[in-house]
């Protein structure tokens, strides 16, 4: 796992909540399925708010608004039942309009963008207003007297209808403006999400291509010399040919499997290192000695294939091969004082040259190490006390 990645906590779904929340989620699931992904995301966010403790304030606000409207209508002579029914009806229409405006502003903007539709809505609104006056007249008196109603409305019609028309038109304009703003905001969010998605996809493809290129550059150069030695031993019927052939076969089989993966366990990597050192010992005899050690808790640790093997190969080829009496390689994996994973490859060979520079292999190791574990991961090479070199991989789990 990349240590630089900060895990994000996804909002808790209603499906994981209490009995009431789970029951609501089961009821709402078929309706969610019919929505577009962006609308569904918003609806689920609203539901998570309303049907949790955080939504208690919203419910209290809605109840307060309905209660205030009911009290106001009752104070103007309307019965309690009718006042509550009318408050619920108006409140439902208002909330539905606001929610639709928020979630589907394009639909609202399109509706208000047509003069014909606005005309129909004005006509329906006027008809609704007239029906409301009839309903209010009847509710206030307990009966409906058409002549009395007509007499009352004749005196008010001149101001009533224009007032309703202007009020409704103003409301439509406000809603249309809000829908336009919301539409632009949503479009910007979608464009931004699309650009982020394209950028992330391009970055992932580039990193994958780079990783494949880096892994393709990890070539076991020693294998060609080993095959030449093996052919020579086979031609001479040397008894060392059989053990060497088995080591080479095991190494190549594991290498083929490992280099096709993005990561392997540390114990698998060390097994491949042991195959390599076994091959080299078969060729060098007593000139090569090695020791491998790993803390048991680090066996399942995931890391890019070939990291430790590259360091061991460098230690053998550049540190020990130029010495007539060979030398020893130590590979140890554990935790350092800071709690980081530390993998060291030490040798008692020729050591670092005065003006040495890291080659392609070491540069690839460092780049792949940071790609897998984050920018804090590091590779260092230092002289070893008593001669030789110490290569250290350090990173956080």
TAURSUL-V470545 format. One record per residue. N is the residue number from 1. RES is the residue in one letter. SS is DSSP state (H for helix, E for strand, L for the rest). OMEGA is omega in whole degrees, -180 to 180 (* if undefined). BURIAL is b if it has 9 or more other C-alpha atoms within 8 Angstrom, else e. Layout:
# TAURSUL-V470545
N/RES/SS/OMEGA/BURIAL + N/RES/SS/OMEGA/BURIAL
This chain:
# TAURSUL-V470545
1/X/L/178/e + 2/X/L/-175/e + 3/X/L/-178/b + 4/X/L/-178/e + 5/X/L/178/e + 6/X/L/-178/e + 7/X/L/178/e + 8/X/L/-179/e + 9/X/L/-180/e + 10/X/L/177/e + 11/X/L/-178/e + 12/X/L/-179/e + 13/X/L/175/e + 14/X/H/179/b + 15/X/H/-180/e + 16/X/H/-175/e + 17/X/L/-179/b + 18/X/L/-174/e + 19/X/H/-180/e + 20/X/H/-180/e + 21/X/H/178/b + 22/X/H/178/b + 23/X/H/178/e + 24/X/H/-179/b + 25/X/H/179/b + 26/X/H/178/b + 27/X/H/-175/e + 28/X/H/-174/e + 29/X/H/179/e + 30/X/H/179/e + 31/X/H/175/e + 32/X/H/-174/b + 33/X/H/-178/e + 34/X/L/-175/e + 35/X/L/172/e + 36/X/L/-175/e + 37/X/H/-177/e + 38/X/H/178/e + 39/X/H/180/b + 40/X/H/179/b + 41/X/H/-180/e + 42/X/H/-180/b + 43/X/H/179/b + 44/X/H/177/b + 45/X/H/178/e + 46/X/H/180/e + 47/X/H/179/e + 48/X/H/179/b + 49/X/H/-174/b + 50/X/H/-174/b + 51/X/L/173/e + 52/X/L/-179/e + 53/X/H/180/e + 54/X/H/-178/e + 55/X/H/-179/b + 56/X/H/179/b + 57/X/H/178/e + 58/X/H/179/e + 59/X/H/179/b + 60/X/H/178/e + 61/X/H/178/e + 62/X/H/179/e + 63/X/H/178/e + 64/X/H/179/e + 65/X/H/178/e + 66/X/H/179/b + 67/X/H/179/b + 68/X/H/179/e + 69/X/H/179/b + 70/X/H/178/b + 71/X/H/180/b + 72/X/H/179/e + 73/X/H/179/b + 74/X/H/179/b + 75/X/H/179/e + 76/X/L/172/e + 77/X/L/-179/e + 78/X/L/178/b + 79/X/L/-177/b + 80/X/H/-178/e + 81/X/H/179/e + 82/X/H/180/b + 83/X/H/179/b + 84/X/H/-180/b + 85/X/H/-180/e + 86/X/H/178/b + 87/X/H/179/b + 88/X/H/-179/b + 89/X/H/-180/e + 90/X/H/179/e + 91/X/H/179/b + 92/X/H/180/e + 93/X/H/-178/e + 94/X/H/-179/e + 95/X/H/179/e + 96/X/H/180/e + 97/X/H/180/e + 98/X/H/-180/e + 99/X/H/178/e + 100/X/H/177/b + 101/X/H/-178/b + 102/X/H/-172/b + 103/X/H/-177/b + 104/X/L/-177/b + 105/X/H/-180/b + 106/X/H/-179/b + 107/X/H/179/e + 108/X/H/-179/b + 109/X/H/179/b + 110/X/H/180/e + 111/X/H/-179/b + 112/X/H/180/b + 113/X/L/180/b + 114/X/L/180/e + 115/X/H/180/e + 116/X/H/-180/e + 117/X/H/179/b + 118/X/H/178/b + 119/X/H/178/e + 120/X/H/180/e + 121/X/H/176/e + 122/X/H/180/b + 123/X/H/179/e + 124/X/H/178/e + 125/X/H/178/b + 126/X/H/179/b + 127/X/H/178/e + 128/X/H/179/e + 129/X/H/178/b + 130/X/H/178/e + 131/X/H/178/e + 132/X/H/178/e + 133/X/H/177/e + 134/X/H/-180/b + 135/X/H/179/e + 136/X/H/179/b + 137/X/H/-180/b + 138/X/H/-178/b + 139/X/H/-178/b + 140/X/H/-175/b + 141/X/H/-179/e + 142/X/L/177/e + 143/X/L/-177/e + 144/X/L/177/b + 145/X/L/-175/e + 146/X/H/-179/e + 147/X/H/179/e + 148/X/H/179/e + 149/X/H/-179/b + 150/X/H/179/e + 151/X/H/-180/e + 152/X/H/-177/e + 153/X/H/179/e + 154/X/H/-179/e + 155/X/H/-175/e + 156/X/H/-173/e + 157/X/H/-177/e + 158/X/H/179/e + 159/X/H/-175/e + 160/X/H/-176/e + 161/X/H/177/b + 162/X/H/179/e + 163/X/H/178/e + 164/X/H/-179/b + 165/X/H/-180/b + 166/X/H/179/e + 167/X/H/-180/e + 168/X/H/179/b + 169/X/H/177/b + 170/X/H/178/e + 171/X/H/178/e + 172/X/H/-180/b + 173/X/H/178/b + 174/X/H/180/e + 175/X/H/179/b + 176/X/H/179/b + 177/X/H/178/b + 178/X/H/179/b + 179/X/H/178/b + 180/X/H/180/b + 181/X/H/180/e + 182/X/H/178/b + 183/X/H/179/b + 184/X/H/178/e + 185/X/H/179/e + 186/X/H/-180/e + 187/X/H/177/e + 188/X/H/179/e + 189/X/H/179/e + 190/X/H/178/e + 191/X/H/180/e + 192/X/H/179/e + 193/X/H/179/e + 194/X/H/180/e + 195/X/H/178/e + 196/X/H/178/e + 197/X/H/178/e + 198/X/H/180/e + 199/X/H/179/e + 200/X/H/179/e + 201/X/H/179/e + 202/X/H/179/e + 203/X/H/-180/e + 204/X/H/179/e + 205/X/H/179/e + 206/X/H/180/e + 207/X/H/179/e + 208/X/H/178/e + 209/X/H/179/e + 210/X/H/180/e + 211/X/H/179/b + 212/X/H/178/e + 213/X/H/-180/e + 214/X/H/-180/b + 215/X/H/179/e + 216/X/H/-179/e + 217/X/L/179/e + 218/X/L/-176/b + 219/X/L/176/e + 220/X/L/-175/e + 221/X/L/-176/e + 222/X/H/-171/e + 223/X/H/-180/e + 224/X/H/176/e + 225/X/H/180/e + 226/X/H/179/b + 227/X/H/177/e + 228/X/H/178/e + 229/X/H/180/b + 230/X/H/179/b + 231/X/H/180/e + 232/X/H/-179/e + 233/X/H/178/b + 234/X/H/180/b + 235/X/H/-178/e + 236/X/L/-178/e + 237/X/L/179/e + 238/X/L/-179/e + 239/X/L/178/e + 240/X/H/-176/e + 241/X/H/-178/b + 242/X/H/178/e + 243/X/H/-180/e + 244/X/H/180/b + 245/X/H/179/b + 246/X/H/178/e + 247/X/H/179/b + 248/X/H/179/b + 249/X/H/179/e + 250/X/H/-180/b + 251/X/H/-177/b + 252/X/H/179/e + 253/X/H/180/e + 254/X/H/-179/b + 255/X/H/179/b + 256/X/H/180/e + 257/X/H/-174/e + 258/X/H/-176/b + 259/X/L/173/b + 260/X/L/-178/e + 261/X/L/174/e + 262/X/L/-178/e + 263/X/L/176/b + 264/X/E/176/b + 265/X/E/-180/b + 266/X/H/-179/b + 267/X/H/175/b + 268/X/H/179/e + 269/X/H/-180/b + 270/X/H/176/b + 271/X/H/178/e + 272/X/H/176/b + 273/X/H/180/b + 274/X/H/175/b + 275/X/H/-179/b + 276/X/H/-179/b + 277/X/H/176/b + 278/X/H/177/b + 279/X/H/-178/b + 280/X/H/179/b + 281/X/H/176/b + 282/X/H/179/b + 283/X/H/-173/b + 284/X/H/-177/e + 285/X/H/-176/e + 286/X/H/177/e + 287/X/H/-178/b + 288/X/E/175/b + 289/X/E/-180/b + 290/X/E/177/b + 291/X/E/178/e + 292/X/E/178/b + 293/X/E/-179/e + 294/X/E/175/b + 295/X/L/-176/e + 296/X/H/-177/e + 297/X/H/180/e + 298/X/H/-178/b + 299/X/L/-178/b + 300/X/L/-178/e + 301/X/L/-179/b + 302/X/E/176/b + 303/X/E/180/b + 304/X/L/-178/b + 305/X/L/174/b + 306/X/L/-178/b + 307/X/H/-178/b + 308/X/H/-180/b + 309/X/H/179/b + 310/X/H/180/b + 311/X/H/179/b + 312/X/H/179/b + 313/X/H/177/e + 314/X/H/-179/b + 315/X/H/-179/b + 316/X/H/-174/b + 317/X/H/-175/b + 318/X/H/-178/b + 319/X/H/-171/b + 320/X/H/-172/b + 321/X/L/-177/b + 322/X/L/179/b + 323/X/L/-177/b + 324/X/L/-179/e + 325/X/L/177/e + 326/X/L/-179/b + 327/X/E/-175/b + 328/X/E/176/b + 329/X/E/175/b + 330/X/E/175/b + 331/X/E/-178/b + 332/X/E/178/b + 333/X/E/180/b + 334/X/E/178/b + 335/X/E/177/b + 336/X/L/-176/e + 337/X/L/-180/e + 338/X/L/-180/e + 339/X/L/178/e + 340/X/L/172/b + 341/X/E/179/b + 342/X/E/178/b + 343/X/E/-178/b + 344/X/E/172/b + 345/X/E/-178/b + 346/X/E/175/b + 347/X/E/178/b + 348/X/L/-176/b + 349/X/L/-173/b + 350/X/L/-180/b + 351/X/L/-178/b + 352/X/L/175/b + 353/X/L/-177/e + 354/X/L/-177/e + 355/X/L/-176/e + 356/X/L/175/e + 357/X/L/-179/e + 358/X/L/179/e + 359/X/L/-178/e + 360/X/H/-178/e + 361/X/H/-180/b + 362/X/H/177/b + 363/X/H/178/b + 364/X/H/178/b + 365/X/H/-179/b + 366/X/H/-178/b + 367/X/H/179/e + 368/X/H/177/b + 369/X/H/-179/b + 370/X/H/176/b + 371/X/H/-176/e + 372/X/H/-172/b + 373/X/H/180/b + 374/X/L/-173/b + 375/X/L/180/e + 376/X/L/178/b + 377/X/L/-173/b + 378/X/E/173/b + 379/X/E/179/b + 380/X/E/174/e + 381/X/E/-178/e + 382/X/E/174/e + 383/X/E/178/b + 384/X/L/175/b + 385/X/L/-178/e + 386/X/L/177/e + 387/X/L/-180/b + 388/X/L/-174/b + 389/X/E/176/b + 390/X/E/175/b + 391/X/E/-174/b + 392/X/E/171/b + 393/X/E/178/b + 394/X/E/-179/b + 395/X/E/178/b + 396/X/L/179/b + 397/X/L/*/b
